[in-house]
Amino acid sequence: MTHNCSTAIVADGTYPFDARGVAKRFRHAAIFGALQSLQVGETMRFCNDHDPLPLLAQLDQRFGSGIKMSYVSRAPGEIVIDFMIVN
């Protein structure tokens, strides 16, 4: 049986990305790469230990209206944001 890498692993098209496990010097590049690999309608669920305001500004500059950002959780030490590719 062959594996099709274009098939979503997560049934609803939401893919987790836990930034806490990525070295700080690689974090933004990894996030940009992950987002660029998504198809329209797919979502990356981003988890972090702090609110990444500089990152959000960079994402807005890079993707503009092509990405929808919505907070799932803003608890201290646990920030969860869904990034959906919209066009």
N, C-alpha and C positions, 0 to 999 in steps of 0.2 A: 504494500500500500504506500503510495507517495503522499508526501505532505505538501499542501498548497499554502505557501507563506502569505498569500493575499487574502486568505480566509481569516476572518476575525476570530481570535481565540476567546474573547469575552462575548457572550451571546448578545448583549445589548449595544455593542460597539463602544464601550467605555474601557479604556486601558489605564491601569494604575501606573503612576510614576512617583516613587518615594525619593524625593531629593535628599533626604537625610542620609541616605546610603551612598551618595555620590560625593567624591572629594570636591571641596569648594572651588578649586581652580578649574575643574571640568564641568561644573554644574550648569552654567548658562549654555555652553555649547551642547551639552547633552539634552537639555530641555528644548533648545531650538531644533536639534536634529530629530527628537521624538515628535515634536509638533509637525515638522515638515514631512514626516512619514505618514501622517494621518490623511485619510480621505475625507471628502465633504460628508458631514453628518456624524463623523466619529468624534469621540471625546477622550481627552487625556485627563484623568483625575489626579491632580498634583497634590502631594502631601509634603508639608514642610514644618519646621519648628518655629518659624517666624513669618510675619507678613512680608512677602517679597516685593515691596513697592517699587524699587528700582527695576526689577525684572519686569513687572507689569508695564512700566513705562516703555521699556525696550520692546516688549511684545506688541504694544500698541503701535510703536513706530514701524516695526517690521511687518506686522500682519494687518494693521488697520481694521477695517470692517470685515476682514476675512476670518476673524476669530471672535467668538463670544465667550466672555469670562464671567463666571458666576461662583460666588463663595458658597461652599457646602457647609463649612464650619470655620468659625473664627475664635475657637477656644484658645486660651493661652497655652502655648507650646504645641498646638495642633491646628495648623492652618490647612484647610482642604479647599482647593479651587478646581472647578471643572472648566477646561478649555475646549470648546467645540469649534471645529472647522466648519464655517458656514458658506464659503465660496472660494 
